[in-house]
């Protein structure tokens, strides 16, 4: 069995585990947990999570990628210092763009196809229903796009610049959790968003590194 087949097999098993966890959350946990956090909207820690939640915005991380490519151009290409280093650095940032864009597109397709209402419908109408292909994208909550965005970005950076891995994990966990704390999403939405991000990053990493050249930028600085 090739490494690619092993990778796909592991992702499928992880997908099955994610589906089971998401189902458990949807059936037994999501609604009572949403009611719990709704009752603490005015607390300082709820306001903290509300303040950090938009750091998941893709605009931030796509801008970082563009700046990374621009900096690589200035250092290695424009000054004729090391064109091959420019290609390697740009490749790392293109990997991040590809992983974020593809997982983001997958999230939007799944949102519309599944049509799960966001928690605001629970608090307004008392409903927590599914409306496949019949709800506006902005009303669909499953999977969480913010979670996908921050998890994809942080996992990409995990491979691109490993020394700050602890920071990436903390950011991914806190910002993903913020979606539940501020009742923008259910916990099941967040778990599903994480999985979509992981699948995209892992597959794109395999594709970009299939020639044996690692993505880590710390190895290209010379």
C-alpha positions in Angstrom: 0.0 0.0 0.0 1.5 3.4 -1.0 1.9 6.3 1.3 -0.9 8.1 -0.5 -3.3 5.2 0.1 -2.4 5.1 3.8 -3.0 8.8 4.1 -6.4 8.6 2.5 -7.3 5.6 4.7 -6.4 7.5 7.8 -8.4 10.6 6.7 -11.4 8.4 6.1 -11.2 6.8 9.5 -10.8 10.3 11.0 -13.8 11.3 9.0 -15.8 8.5 10.5 -14.7 9.4 14.0 -15.6 13.1 13.3 -19.1 12.1 12.0 -19.7 10.1 15.2 -18.6 12.9 17.5 -20.6 15.5 15.5 -23.7 13.3 15.7 -23.4 12.9 19.5 -23.0 16.7 19.8 -25.9 17.4 17.6 -28.3 15.0 19.4 -27.3 15.5 23.0 -24.9 18.4 23.6 -25.3 21.3 21.1 -28.6 22.8 22.2 -28.1 22.7 26.0 -24.5 24.0 25.5 -25.8 26.9 23.4 -28.4 27.8 26.0 -25.7 27.7 28.7 -23.4 30.2 26.8 -26.3 32.4 25.8 -26.9 33.0 29.6 -23.4 34.3 30.0 -23.3 36.8 27.1 -22.4 39.8 29.4 -19.5 38.2 31.2 -15.9 39.4 30.7 -14.8 36.0 29.3 -17.6 36.0 26.8 -16.6 39.5 25.7 -13.0 38.2 25.4 -14.0 35.5 23.0 -16.2 37.9 21.0 -13.1 40.2 20.7 -10.9 37.4 19.2 -13.3 35.5 17.1 -12.8 37.6 13.9 -9.1 36.7 13.9 -10.3 33.7 12.0 -11.1 36.0 9.0 -9.6 34.7 5.8 -8.6 38.2 4.8 -6.0 38.3 7.5 -4.4 35.0 6.5 -4.5 35.6 2.7 -2.9 39.0 3.4 -0.2 37.2 5.3 0.4 34.9 2.4 0.6 37.8 -0.1 3.1 39.6 2.2 5.1 36.4 2.5 5.4 36.1 -1.3 6.2 39.8 -1.6 9.0 39.5 1.0 10.4 36.5 -0.7 10.5 38.4 -4.0 12.3 41.3 -2.4 14.9 39.1 -0.7 15.6 36.5 -3.3 14.4 37.4 -6.7 14.5 41.2 -7.1 18.0 41.4 -5.7 19.1 38.3 -7.8 20.2 36.8 -4.5 18.7 33.3 -4.8 15.9 32.6 -7.3 15.5 29.0 -6.1 14.9 30.2 -2.6 12.2 32.6 -3.9 10.5 29.6 -5.5 10.6 27.6 -2.4 9.3 30.3 -0.1 6.5 31.3 -2.5 5.6 27.6 -2.8 5.0 27.5 1.0 2.7 30.4 0.9 0.9 29.1 -2.2 0.3 25.9 -0.2 -1.4 27.9 2.5 -3.6 29.7 0.0 -4.6 26.5 -1.7 -5.5 24.7 1.5 -7.5 27.7 2.8 -9.3 28.3 -0.5 -10.2 24.7 -1.2 -11.4 24.0 2.4 -13.4 27.3 2.4 -15.1 26.3 -0.8 -15.9 22.8 0.6 -17.3 24.4 3.7 -19.7 26.6 1.7 -20.9 23.7 -0.4 -21.5 21.6 2.8 -23.3 24.5 4.5 -25.9 24.8 1.8 -26.2 21.1 1.2 -26.8 20.4 4.9 -28.7 23.6 5.8 -28.3 23.4 9.5 -29.8 26.5 11.3 -27.5 28.6 13.4 -28.1 29.0 17.2 -29.7 32.4 16.6 -32.8 30.5 15.3 -32.9 28.6 18.5 -33.0 31.7 20.6 -35.4 33.5 18.3 -37.9 30.8 17.2 -37.0 27.8 19.3 -35.9 25.8 16.3 -32.8 23.8 15.6 -33.6 22.3 12.2 -32.0 21.3 8.9 -33.1 22.6 5.6 -30.9 21.1 2.8 -30.5 23.4 -0.2 -33.2 25.8 1.0 -31.5 28.1 3.4 -29.3 31.2 2.7 -25.6 30.6 3.2 -25.4 33.2 5.9 -28.1 31.3 7.9 -26.3 27.9 7.6 -24.0 26.8 10.4 -22.7 23.4 9.7 -19.7 23.2 9.3 -18.2 26.4 10.8 -16.4 28.6 8.3 -14.5 30.6 10.9 -13.2 27.3 12.4 -12.2 26.0 9.1 -10.3 29.3 8.3 -8.3 29.5 11.5 -7.6 25.8 11.7 -6.4 25.7 8.1 -4.3 28.8 8.6 -2.7 27.6 11.8 -2.1 24.0 10.6 -0.4 25.4 7.4 1.8 27.6 9.6 2.6 24.6 11.7 4.3 23.1 8.6 5.7 26.4 7.2 7.3 27.8 10.4 7.5 25.0 13.1 9.2 27.0 15.9 5.9 28.7 16.9 3.7 25.6 16.9 2.5 26.2 20.5 1.2 29.6 19.4 -0.7 28.1 16.4 -2.3 25.5 18.6 -3.4 28.0 21.1 -4.9 30.3 18.4 -6.7 27.5 16.7 -8.2 26.2 19.9 -9.2 29.6 21.4 -10.7 31.0 18.2 -12.5 27.8 17.3 -14.0 27.7 20.8 -15.0 31.3 20.5 -17.6 30.4 17.9 -19.4 28.2 20.5 -18.9 30.7 23.4 -20.5 33.6 21.5 -23.2 31.2 20.2 -22.4 31.9 16.5 -22.2 28.1 16.0 -22.9 24.9 17.7 -20.1 22.6 19.0 -20.9 20.1 16.2 -20.4 22.8 13.6 -16.9 23.5 15.0 -15.8 19.9 15.1 -16.9 19.5 11.4 -15.1 22.7 10.4 -11.9 21.4 12.0 -12.0 18.2 10.1 -12.6 19.8 6.7 -9.6 22.1 7.4 -7.3 19.2 8.4 -8.2 17.2 5.3 -7.4 20.0 3.0 -4.1 20.9 4.7 -2.9 17.3 4.9 -3.8 16.5 1.2 -2.3 19.7 -0.1 0.9 19.2 2.0 1.2 15.7 0.5 0.9 17.3 -3.0 3.4 20.1 -2.4 5.9 17.8 -0.8 5.6 14.8 -3.1 8.9 15.7 -4.7 10.7 15.4 -1.3 11.1 19.2 -0.8 9.8 20.3 2.6 7.6 23.3 3.1 9.4 24.6 6.2 10.7 28.2 5.6 13.4 27.9 8.3 15.3 25.7 5.9 15.2 28.2 3.0 16.6 31.2 4.9 20.1 30.6 3.5 
